[in-house]
Amino acid sequence: MDVVLVLVNVAGSEEGESIAQALVTERLAAAVNVIPGLVSFYRWRGESVRQGEALVVIKTRAARVDAVFARVKALHGYECPAMLAIPVASGDPDYLDWVRAETP
């Protein structure tokens, strides 16, 4: 379970693509998907919020999660971005090997 998915909500596709490009270029992620059209509901500073967002799905190794979180925070427009790392329990061995090779 050394491969993880990191999920990050962003304000929109443009911000997601900027983060994706940086993570892949810097080899913090093997691949990143930007999924537009997310609608999020949450409370922030005592107010109910409904906001359009995009979801960024980052494929990386568990050992790179802290670096991914730090880089995303540096690039992200939110004060407190939603970032979750989820261990991959199983996957195609060739794909998982590729993720490992791309995130040294």
Buried (B, 14 or more C-beta within 10 A) or exposed (E): EBBBBBBBBBBBBEBBBBBBEBBBEEEBBBBBEBEBEBEEEEEEEEEEEEEEBBBBBBBBBEEBBEBBBEBBBEBBEBEEBBBEBEEBEEEEEEBBEBBBEBBE
